[in-house]
Amino acid sequence: MLRDHLLLSVKGQRLDGKWGSIHTTALHENTVAASALYNEIVAAEVCEALGLATEPRTVTPGAGP
């Protein structure tokens, strides 16, 4: 099983040059959707490189990945 992790910094430099944190509530609320999209992109790239194919996954709203 292929497994990886993604590290995301919640800090960024603003237009005024100062550093601050992003709105983490919105990030947390969209974690499942972001994870599903990331997994789909990785799977597509791996399959393309290996000459394989995938089938779309039906996602149930509110359910975990």
ROTORFI-758698 format. One line per 10 residues: number of its first residue (from 0); for each residue x, y, z of N, C-alpha, C, CB. Coordinates in nm, 3 decimals, padded with zeros to 5 digits. Glycine has a CB too. Layout:
N
NUM> X/Y/Z/X/Y/Z/X/Y/Z/X/Y/Z; ...
***
This chain:
65
0> 00.084/-00.118/00.000/00.000/00.000/00.000/00.089/00.124/00.000/-00.096/00.000/00.122; 00.063/00.212/-00.094/00.135/00.338/-00.102/00.078/00.433/00.003/00.126/00.398/-00.244; 00.167/00.495/00.078/00.121/00.587/00.181/00.215/00.706/00.184/00.115/00.517/00.320; 00.158/00.824/00.196/00.239/00.945/00.209/00.169/01.043/00.303/00.264/01.009/00.071; 00.238/01.148/00.334/00.185/01.250/00.423/00.209/01.387/00.361/00.249/01.241/00.565; 00.125/01.479/00.396/00.137/01.615/00.345/00.147/01.709/00.464/00.016/01.653/00.254; 00.246/01.795/00.461/00.266/01.893/00.565/00.227/02.028/00.509/00.412/01.893/00.618; 00.142/02.098/00.579/00.093/02.228/00.533/00.118/02.331/00.641/-00.057/02.221/00.497; 00.189/02.435/00.607/00.214/02.543/00.702/00.092/02.634/00.706/00.342/02.624/00.664; 00.053/02.676/00.824/-00.060/02.767/00.836/-00.013/02.912/00.849/-00.147/02.729/00.956
10> 00.114/02.935/00.823/00.170/03.070/00.828/00.201/03.117/00.687/00.297/03.074/00.917; 00.186/03.244/00.665/00.218/03.301/00.535/00.247/03.448/00.547/00.104/03.278/00.436; 00.317/03.500/00.446/00.351/03.641/00.447/00.241/03.718/00.376/00.489/03.667/00.380; 00.191/03.821/00.442/00.084/03.904/00.386/00.140/04.006/00.289/00.006/03.975/00.499; 00.053/04.073/00.217/00.095/04.174/00.121/00.172/04.289/00.186/-00.027/04.229/00.047; 00.143/04.316/00.314/00.214/04.425/00.384/00.350/04.381/00.436/00.129/04.476/00.499; 00.391/04.257/00.408/00.521/04.207/00.448/00.522/04.139/00.584/00.618/04.319/00.449; 00.416/04.154/00.662/00.408/04.089/00.794/00.363/03.944/00.777/00.311/04.166/00.887; 00.396/03.862/00.878/00.358/03.721/00.876/00.234/03.700/00.961/00.475/03.633/00.925; 00.150/03.608/00.920/00.030/03.575/00.995/-00.014/03.434/00.965/-00.083/03.674/00.965
20> -00.121/03.391/01.029/-00.172/03.255/01.004/-00.298/03.261/00.921/-00.198/03.181/01.137; -00.323/03.154/00.846/-00.443/03.147/00.764/-00.562/03.109/00.852/-00.426/03.046/00.649; -00.680/03.121/00.798/-00.803/03.088/00.869/-00.816/02.936/00.876/-00.928/03.152/00.799; -00.773/02.878/00.987/-00.765/02.732/00.997/-00.900/02.663/01.008/-00.682/02.695/01.116; -01.003/02.734/01.050/-01.136/02.671/01.059/-01.182/02.626/00.921/-01.239/02.768/01.121; -01.167/02.712/00.822/-01.206/02.677/00.685/-01.120/02.561/00.633/-01.194/02.799/00.591; -00.993/02.563/00.665/-00.904/02.454/00.624/-00.949/02.322/00.685/-00.759/02.485/00.665; -00.978/02.324/00.813/-01.022/02.201/00.882/-01.154/02.150/00.825/-01.037/02.227/01.033; -01.246/02.240/00.795/-01.377/02.199/00.743/-01.366/02.134/00.605/-01.469/02.320/00.736; -01.260/02.163/00.533/-01.244/02.110/00.397/-01.137/02.003/00.387/-01.212/02.221/00.303
30> -01.094/01.949/00.499/-00.986/01.850/00.500/-01.021/01.724/00.421/-00.952/01.812/00.644; -01.141/01.672/00.438/-01.180/01.549/00.368/-01.183/01.572/00.218/-01.319/01.500/00.417; -01.238/01.684/00.174/-01.244/01.713/00.030/-01.104/01.731/-00.027/-01.328/01.839/00.005; -01.018/01.801/00.045/-00.881/01.823/-00.001/-00.805/01.690/-00.008/-00.807/01.921/00.091; -00.826/01.605/00.091/-00.760/01.474/00.094/-00.805/01.388/-00.024/-00.789/01.402/00.226; -00.934/01.388/-00.051/-00.988/01.308/-00.162/-00.932/01.357/-00.296/-01.142/01.314/-00.163; -00.925/01.489/-00.313/-00.871/01.545/-00.437/-00.723/01.509/-00.452/-00.889/01.697/-00.439; -00.647/01.524/-00.345/-00.505/01.490/-00.347/-00.485/01.343/-00.384/-00.440/01.520/-00.209; -00.561/01.253/-00.320/-00.549/01.110/-00.348/-00.584/01.078/-00.493/-00.640/01.030/-00.254; -00.685/01.147/-00.546/-00.726/01.125/-00.685/-00.615/01.167/-00.781/-00.855/01.204/-00.715
40> -00.552/01.279/-00.754/-00.445/01.327/-00.841/-00.324/01.233/-00.837/-00.402/01.470/-00.801; -00.286/01.191/-00.717/-00.173/01.098/-00.703/-00.202/00.967/-00.775/-00.141/01.071/-00.555; -00.321/00.914/-00.756/-00.358/00.788/-00.821/-00.355/00.802/-00.973/-00.498/00.742/-00.775; -00.404/00.914/-01.025/-00.405/00.935/-01.169/-00.263/00.940/-01.225/-00.480/01.064/-01.204; -00.174/01.008/-01.154/-00.036/01.019/-01.202/00.036/00.885/-01.195/00.041/01.123/-01.119; 00.014/00.809/-01.088/00.077/00.677/-01.077/00.024/00.584/-01.185/00.052/00.617/-00.936; -00.107/00.584/-01.205/-00.167/00.498/-01.306/-00.118/00.533/-01.446/-00.319/00.507/-01.300; -00.106/00.662/-01.474/-00.057/00.704/-01.605/00.086/00.657/-01.627/-00.066/00.856/-01.619; 00.168/00.670/-01.525/00.309/00.629/-01.536/00.322/00.478/-01.554/00.386/00.673/-01.412; 00.230/00.401/-01.496/00.238/00.255/-01.502/00.147/00.192/-01.607/00.204/00.198/-01.368
50> 00.070/00.276/-01.677/-00.020/00.224/-01.779/-00.141/00.154/-01.721/00.053/00.130/-01.868; -00.187/00.197/-01.605/-00.303/00.138/-01.538/-00.423/00.231/-01.547/-00.271/00.107/-01.390; -00.536/00.189/-01.492/-00.657/00.272/-01.491/-00.725/00.258/-01.355/-00.754/00.230/-01.606; -00.807/00.356/-01.322/-00.885/00.353/-01.198/-01.033/00.369/-01.233/-00.839/00.465/-01.100; -01.116/00.342/-01.135/-01.259/00.365/-01.149/-01.298/00.475/-01.052/-01.342/00.235/-01.123; -01.391/00.563/-01.092/-01.434/00.671/-01.001/-01.493/00.614/-00.873/-01.537/00.762/-01.071; -01.471/00.682/-00.763/-01.524/00.642/-00.633/-01.643/00.729/-00.599/-01.415/00.651/-00.522; -01.751/00.669/-00.554/-01.867/00.745/-00.512/-01.844/00.792/-00.368/-01.998/00.659/-00.524; -01.853/00.921/-00.347/-01.830/00.979/-00.215/-01.963/01.014/-00.151/-01.740/01.104/-00.224; -01.984/00.968/-00.030/-02.105/00.998/00.043/-02.084/01.126/00.122/-02.145/00.881/00.136
60> -02.167/01.230/00.100/-02.149/01.356/00.173/-02.150/01.332/00.325/-02.261/01.457/00.134; -02.054/01.391/00.392/-02.045/01.379/00.537/-01.970/01.257/00.585/-02.181/01.378/00.594; -01.940/01.166/00.496/-01.866/01.045/00.534/-01.717/01.070/00.523/-01.908/00.925/00.446; -01.640/00.999/00.600/-01.494/01.010/00.595/-01.440/00.945/00.468/-01.431/00.944/00.718; -01.313/00.967/00.443/-01.253/00.911/00.321/-01.245/00.759/00.324/-01.114/00.969/00.300
***
